[in-house]
Amino acid sequence: QVQLVESGGDLVRPGGSLRLSCVASIMRVSINTINWYRQAPGKQRELVATITKDGTTDYAASVQGRFTISRFAPKNTVYLQMNSLRPEDTAVYYCHAPRTDTWGQGTQVTVSS
């Protein structure tokens, strides 16, 4: 079955960096659009980054210039590089494949001093 597994979440200080990974089973990230979403307590789930099947990337205004989404086909993995992290970036981050509406289990990112 299609499966997405996120990893890389951690506790980080403001201004720090993290790289999240999303490993896909069955589907190939090179021919599928992949999204990163996040959800903070008490807030709606928010789309933060997208990489389309042709490699085009898009970002939410709140992360533009700080986050970078990329993919590495030989490992069937999509990454989210997060720099200049702020406390408001604290959330559970989810990988999502819209073609099959498949979600990962989520990975916790906490930005705090």
Steps between C-alpha positions, in 0.01 A plus 500: 500500500603862451678631809673824597732514801629831636804547721732776618281694740670625815525774759700791357582851618367808316720574200602137467449253217352156444459272199189284484485188283203323341568151366238359263411135437343370175460846343794680342564855618648587160160468328272615782423832660593501870385752761619592846230612744521602862250523783550690824277445805166678459567591136393365162739287300707729276666424166859624526678363191435307178721335241316400182575203278690731262713636786330837545495619863259725688499630857266661746577866559579423863796278403610660171874560499559279805383151393604297196325189368698256286505138392761229444363227275764230572381492863136575407510779756369856524670743738398820672800710600393750766729793583461805723240319704258700713282398796193533276640219283428259787260235370463140393622480140335257257599370156208466254457342157189654343457252213416225750416732794761321708634653822800422714481457875648842574819618670513755781699821455537719808677836481573632848782643707 
